[in-house]
């Protein structure tokens, strides 16, 4: 297990688990947001062209023998599926996930920017509404339905972690399940 893709809803802990698992495996961790979004201040405002994000991620994967990729690739990164040794799918209850996202947005942008009339208020409100639809939306958007479809085409083993365990518990469970395969 040297090439692991970790996916799930925004706020489910993909980035956190990716970093921790990469540290445990002694490999590089790559985050899909780095490739999906153009650098900006504030961040996450403009999508990078699909061909460019694929080329950038491919170059980074080619540079490293082992890695974790945290974040969603479904809908744009299917070309990378043959490179995976393992996929980890994270799911946590929506109320926990949305609370994590609110906290992250406050850390990133500050309460003033997110408050009504603030420079990020409308963007934040749209993002939170989008994130709230993850468990109920159809496969036309980044949703559980889309992830479930995507997981069906992945030929490598898939580890499903459901619930809000600690990062240490999640890393241990991934290692346990990977060793059994």
N, C-alpha and C positions, 0 to 999 in steps of 0.2 A: 504494500500500500504506500505508494510514493506520490501519487497524483490524485488528489481528492477535490471534488467539487462540493461545496456546501451551499444549499439553496433553501429558500423559504420566503415567507412574507417579510416585508420591511418591518424591522423591529423585532424579528424573531430571534436574533442573536447570531446571524451568519458571520458577520465580520468578527465579532468577539470570539466565536468558536474557531473560525479560520486562523486567527492569530495564535490562539492557545494551542491548537492542533499542530500548526506549523512549528511552533516552538518545541513541542514534544517530539515531533518527527525530525527536527533539525533541517527544515526546508524553508523556502521562501513562501510568504503569503501574498497573494494578489487579490485585490478587491475589484469587483466588476464596476463599481462606481468610478474608479479611476479611468476606465476605458469608455464607459457609457456617456459620461458628462464631460463637456469642455471645462477646463479650469475657469473659475469665475469667483467674484466676490460680490455678493454672497454665492456660496457654492450651489450646485444642482439646479442651474437655471437654463442651460442650453445643451441639448443633446449633441453628441458628436456624431458625425456621419457614420453609418453602419459599416461601410467598407474600411474606414479609417480605424474604428474601434476593433474590428476583427484583425486587421493587420498589426495594430499595436499589441494586442493580447497574444497573437501568434508569435510575434518577435520575442516577447517576454517568456512565453512558454518554451520556446526553442532555446533560450539562454540558460534554462534551469532543468536539471534532470528530474528533480522532485519539487512539488509545490502543492499548496492549497489555493483554490479559487473560491472566494466567498462572495455570494450574491447571485442574483438570477441571471442566467444565460438564455433561458427559454425565450424564443421569439427572435433571437439575434445571434446566438452563439452555438447553434447546433453542430456547426462544422468541428467543434472541439470535442464532441461526445466520444469519438474513438480514442481520445487521449486519456480518458478517465479510468482509474483503477477502482474507484469507489465514489459514490454520490451519497451525501448525507442530506436528508430532508428534515428541516426543523419546523415544528408547529407548536405554538403556544396559544393559550386562550386569548381572544381578541382584546379583552379589557386590560390584560397585562401588556400585550404588545403595543396597544395604543398609548398606554401610560408611558412606556419606554420611549415611544416616538415623541410624545409631548416633552418629556424631559430632555431628549436629545436636541430637539428644536430650540428649547430654551437655552441650553448650553451653547449651541451654535450661533444663535441670533440675538438672544436676550429678550426679556419680557416686553420691553418697550417696542421693539420691532414687531413682535407678534400681536400686540394689543390692537384692538380696533383703531384704525387710523395709522397704525405703524407701517413702516416701509415693507414689511414681510407678511402683514396680516392676511392679505388675500391669497398669496401663494401658500402660506401655512394652512389656511382654511381649506383650500383645494386639495393640498397634499393629505391632510388628515381625513377628509371625506373619501378620497381615493383609497387610502390605506384601510379605512373602515369597511370597504366593500370586499376585501380579499377573500373572506370565507364564503360569501354569497354570490359573487359575480360569476359570469360565465367565462369561457376561455378566450374571449376577445380581448381581455386585459390581463395584466399580471395578477393572477388569482390562484386560489387553491385548485380550481378546475383546470387551469392551464398547467400548473405544476404537475398535477396528477396525470394529465395527458403526456407531458414531457417525460415524466418518470417511466412511463410505459415503453418508451422507445430507447431508453438507456440500457445498453447491453451488459454493463457491469453491475456488481452488487449495489443495492440501495439500502442504507441504514436509515430508518425512520426514528426520530427522537421527538416524542410528543410530551408536552408539559414543560413546566418552567424549572427544570433542574439547574443546579449550579454549573458553571463552565467546567469545573474540575470533574463533576459527575458525567457531563457530556463527553469530555475527552476520554475518560476511562471507559465509558460505554462504547464509543466508536472503536477504541483500541481492542476491547473485548470482542466485539462483533466482527471486526476485521480479522482478528486472529483465528476465529472459528471458520472462516471462509476458505 
